[in-house]
């Protein structure tokens, strides 16, 4: 990146614990909505969003679906081993196979994860749990595949069941750690967007939790169109920055799927694209740089690290249209309707937005990579926005209130 130091202390603010929303509001669209427009702040409710968006806005949503990624096994001694599944373990695609294939696997599947109480789990020990279901008992076993990589082989009977079917019965929804509460049955619904479709996330794209069918109907009435892409949100989204210089933070990588229709829609709506959530913004901005990688004939063009977006001088950066057309041309030449990519993009202040003209997003943790992304979009005004939200009793984090930020 560049030589300027960005201090973590510059992106902290005081968030009292009681301002963290432990549970969502009902209905979803009753949450507050802070509107920031060219430096001016106003207050509304989320149901008002269709009337507050700029005319002809084009919204891009992340339609990933949270999987019940926490699995629990009890050893004969009574010790409980928790597996928090993170991503499929494979030798292809930089160690990650397409999430859709992993969810469709039958009989057995290998996953990387975080393992609670792992010292109690012996190297050659197979763990087993019985899961009662309406159609009969499912037996799920876990054995070490590669302890050094925290990779575990899961197997199940009946073997004809897909992995998605098994974990829906066996797993728990992985709520964010800062909620500091047990999962309830209601979370299986409320911690999913109403448009969630593609299974594979271990955290919800929470900006989308506020949308209801009524809000979508009102968007249509106003002539505001939208599209869906898929970024499977990883646990790294909660990883705190621990370096004084935020640019030294090691960014996590997430899997994202782009369709040919995505690219065509973006090309037809340049200059009016608004991301719904930080994950959508990550996916959209990454797409520009993947097009750049194609134009520059880089190896692995659809694998983006956290440094790449800062390496080219401005006069070396092609236009957005040229970059997106390169991706579309590649998809046509290779006869692909969709592409599975991996992005580790790190959007920090000083990053010039390429595709996104605004964002719908919740209020994020102090000193987080998500605050840095917001600061990249609107500059130091992020602090005014957060101060205003705290003074007006907004609810914070995943189940909290929302904002519409238009620089």
N, C-alpha and C positions, 0 to 999 in steps of 0.2 A: 504494500500500500504506500501512501505518501509518507513523508517524513514528519508530518505534524502529529503531535501526541494528543490523544483524546483521553482525558482523565475520567475514570469511572465516577469520581465524586461530582462531576458536572451533570450527571444523569440520575442522581438520587433525589428523592423527596420523601417527606415523612408521611407514611401511610399507616394510620392507626388500625389496629386489628379489627375494631368494630366496624370499619368501613368496607371490609371484605365481605362480599355477598356469599353467604353459606348456601343459600337455596335460591332458585330462580323465582321471578315474579310470574304470576298467571293473570291474564293471558300473556304470552311472550311479548307481544308488541306494546304492552303497557309500560315498559321501562322508559326511563328518561333518555333524551337524545340531546347532547350538546352539539351545536352547529357552529363550526369555525369556518368563516368565509372571508378570505383575503384580509385576515387580521381582526375581524369582528366576531364576537361571540354572542350567540343567542341560545335560548333554551326551548325545547319542545318535548314531545313524546315520540317514541319510535314509530307509532302508527302514522305519524305525520310525514314520514320520510319521503313518500312519493311526491308530495307537494314541495319539498325542500331541495330536491335534486335539480341540478341544472337541466334545462330543456335538452332533449335528445341524449341524455346520459346513457352510457352502455355499461351495465353492471356485469362483473365477472365473479362468479361464486365458486367455491371449492366444495364439490359434492362427495368428499370422502366420508366414510362412515366409521365411527369408533367401534372397535372390536372389544369384546370382554376379555382383555388381555392379561388379567391376573388369574393365575391358576394356583390352587393350593393342594398340596399332597401331605398326608400325615404318615410319618414313619412309625414303625412298630413301637418305638420308644415313646411315641406321643409328640415328638418334635414336628413342627409344621414347616415345610419348605414351600416358599412362594416363588413361582416363576412369573416374572413380568415380561411378557413377550414384546420384543422390539421390532425385529424384522426377520424375514426368512433368511436362512443361511445357505449360501450357494457360492460356487466358484465363478459364476458368470456375473456380468454387470457390476463389477467392482464389489463383489461379495453380496449382492442383493438381486434376487430374481424378481420378476414382475409380481406384485402383490396379488394380482388376480389369480395367477397360477397357484400360488401358495394356498389361497383360500379354497381353491377347487380340489386340492390334493385329497386323495382317499387313502386310508389305511395307515399312513405314516407321513411325518413332515419334520424337518429340522429347522429350529429357530434359535436365533440369538436372543438373549434376554438378560435382565438383571435378576439375580437369584438371592432371595432372602434366606438367611440361615444356612448359607451354602457350606459352611464348615462342618455342618452336621451330615451333609450328604456325601456318603462314601463313594470313591471312584467307580467301583463295580456294582453299586447298588441301583436296583430298578425300583422306582416309586410307582405306586398304583393307587387309583381312586375309582370308585364306582359311582356312576351318575344316573340316578333314576330319571327317566323321561316318560312322557305319555305313551311312547311306542315300545318301551322296554329299557333295560339297564344298558348303559354304555360303560365299557371299561377303558380307562385312559391310563397309559403308562408313560413314564419319563425315564430316560437313561442319558448319561453323559455322552455326547458325541465328540466334543473338543473342549475340555474344561478351560484351556488357555484362552479360548475365544468366547467363553460362556455360551457355547452352542449345545443344545439339548435335542435329543431325538424323541419326539412324541409319537406314540403308536396307539391305535384304538380298535376296538371291536364293538359293533359290527364294522368291518373294514370298508363297506360300501358308502358309509357316511362321509361327507366332505368335512374338511377341517373347519370350515365356517359353521357347519351344523353342530359339530362337536363343541366348539368353544362357546357357542350361544347357550348351550346347556351347562357347560362346565365352568365358564369363566365369570369374572366380575368386571364391571366397567371400571377403568382406572381413573378415578377422579384426580384432579390436580392435588398435589400434596399440601398446598397452602389452605385447602378447605378444612383440613384437620377434623374430618368426621368420617363415619362409616358410610358406605354406599347404601342407598335405599332402593327399593323396587322402582320408584318413580324416576330415578336417575337414568335408567335404561331408555326412557323416552325423552326426558328433559335435557339430557346431555348429548342429544343428537339434533341436528338441524332437521326441519321438516322435509328438506330435499336431499338428505343424505342417501347415498346409493352405493358407492363403491367401497366395500369393506377393506380396512387396512390401517386406519389411524389408531394411535393410542392416546390421542388427545383431540378434543373437538375443535373445529375452526369456529371459535366462540362468537365472533361477530355475527355469524349466521343464525345463532340461537334465537335472535329476536324476530326473525321473519316468520310471518304467518301466511296462510292462504289468502287472507283478506288483504294483507300488504301486497302480495303478488298481484292480486286482482286490480288493486289501485295503481300499481306500477303499469300494468297493461293499459288501463284507462288513460293514463297520461302519455302513452306511447313510448314508455321507457323499456327498452329491450334488454335482454340479458343472455348469458351463456354460462356453461359449467365446464370447468376443468377439474382435474383430480390431483391434489397433493396430499400424500399420506403423512399426516402430522406425526412427528416422532417425539419421544420423551425429551429430546434435547431442547425442545422449545422452553422447558422449565429450567434448563441448566443455567445456574447463576454465573455471571462474569466474576472471575476471581483475580483478574489482573488489573493493576492500577491503570495501565494504558489499555483501553478497551479493545484496541486493534490487535492486541496480543492474544485475545480470546480465541480458543479453538472452536470454530463453528461446526454445528452438526450438519449432516447430509440427510436430505429427505427425497423420497421417490415421488416423481410427478409424471402424469400422463397427459399428453397434449393430443388432441384430435385434429384432423385436417380441417374440420369445420371450425374449431377454435381459431386457427390461423386465418381462415377466410373472414370470419366475423371480426377479428381484430383489425385486419387490413381495411375492412369496410367502415370501421368506427374509430379510426385514429383521432386523437385529440379530444375524445370524450369518454375515455375508459376510466371507470372508477372500480377499484378493487373492493370486494367485500371481504375484509379481514387481511391480516398480515400474511397469512399463508397464500392467499390469492396474489397479493402483491409480490411476494417472493417468487411465485411461479411465473408471473407475467414479466417481471424484470429479468428473471433468469432466461426466459425465452429469447429476449433480445440478444443476450450475450451468446447463447447457443447458435443463433444465426450468424453472429460475428465469427464464431469458431468455424462454422461451415465456410464462410467467405474467405477465411484465412487458411483454410485447409489444415486446421489443427487436428491432431489425432483425438479420438473420443469426443466429438463435438457436443454430445449430449451428456457429458459429465463435466459439471462446473464446480470449481473449487472457490474458496472464499477470497482469493487474491485476484482472480482474473479481471474482474470489473474495474480494477484500479491500475492495470498495467499498460493500457494503451493511451497515448496522448489523444486529446480531443480531435485533432485533425486526422487521426488514424481510425476514428470510430465512424462506421457507416451510418446512414440514416435508418430510422426505425423501419420504414417501409421496405428498404432494401434488405434489411436483416430478416424481416418476417417473410419476405418473398423468397429468400434463400431457403428457409425452412420448408415452405410450401413446395418449392421446386424439388427439394430433396425427397419429400414424402411422395410426390408424384413419380419421380424417377425410380424410386425404390418400391413403388406400389404399396405404400403403407397408409392405412387409414388413421393410425395413431402411433405415437412414439413414447416409449418408456424412458424417461431421463432421470438424472440424479443431480440435485443442486445443493451446493453448500454456500450459496451466495450470502455475503455478509454486508448488509446495507447499513452504512453508518453516515453521520453528518459529513457533507462534502460529496456524497454520491449524487449525481444528477439523474433524476427519474427519467426513464426512457419512454415508458408506455403509460404509466399510471398518472392520472390528473387529480386524483383524490382517493380517499379511502373511507369506508365505514368500519369502525373498529371499537373495541371495548377499551377500558382503562387498564393499563398494564403495570406489572410489578416495578418498583424502583430499581434502577441500575440493571435493567434487563436488555437483551438484544432487541426486544420489541420497542422499548422506549427509544433506542438508537434509530430504529427504522422510522418511527414517527418524527424524530428530530431531523432526519434526513429529508423528510417530505416538507415540513413546515418550519424548520429552524428552531431558534430559541423560544418561539411562541408556545412550544409544547409545555413549558413551565407555567405560562399564564393559563393555559387550558386546564392543566391539572389543579392549579390553585383554585380556579373558578369552580371546578367540579367538586373539590373538597368543601368549599364554602357553601355550595348549594346542595349538599347532602346526596351527592351521587354515590351509587354503589359500585364497588370496584372488582376487577378481575373477572374470571370466567363466567360467573352467574350474575355479573353486575350490569350496569347501564352501558349505553352506547354513545358514540360520537360520529359525526359526519365532518370530515376534515377536508376543506377545499382551499389549497394555498392560492 
